[in-house]
Amino acid sequence: MAIVLKKGGDRHRINLDKKTGNTLTGEIVINLDWNKGGFWKTLWGNAIDLDLGCFYEMRNGQKMLIDGLQFSHGRGGDRHHQTRQGCYDQTPFIWHKGDDRGGGSSSGETILVNPKGVNDIKRIIVYTFIYEGVAKWSETNAVVKVQVPGSEEVIVEMGQQTSDKRFCAIAELDFGGENTITVKKLLTFHDSHSDCDKCYGWGFNYSPGSKD
């Protein structure tokens, strides 16, 4: 069984104690998958390229964001070391598996959250953006899935969106601090990282960058 959040503002609360007997094992998986355009679009360089990212805030006030643009140019690393790609074993207990340039039949992009961090993390906002090209959200069929071990998968579908903005805040994960995670559908569109930042009050400063 899966829980589908259909409208903006819909939410689902996951009680970790109830499902895991106070001991959560395995990875919390946040996956973004989309229609990449098939073989011919990949061959001719017209595949749809979405990037998965997140803003996160720890309970000690630490804030940062993670996506392929942030950990490009050698600024990333494996899950065991703290880099701009995050870190699974230590704070922030969040690690991005890597950039998917939209080719082939891959399963998109994935962020892993270590269950050891559920009481240290305050909130995560999951977003996606179109790195290059015109915003054609209606062609992506993008879906975010949040899988907590022992719980129903929570699904947030973008649907046939027609916004011309290239950045979308898809979902918020609120870590209740008492072994609960509440997943809320956002689906708000923005011009850029900075525009989304202002909407949700993260307070970062931005400069132009590229993945190449």
Secondary structure, DSSP 8 states (H G I E B T S, - for coil): -EEEE-STT-EEEEEHHHHHTT---S-EEEEEE----HHHHHHTT----EEEEEEEEETTS-EEEE-TTTSTTTT---TTS-BTTEESSSTT-EEE-----S-TT---EEEEE-GGGTTTEEEEEEEEEESSS---GGGT--EEEEE-TTS-EEEEE--S-----SEEEEEEEEE-SSSEEEEEEEEEEESSHHHHHHHHT-----------
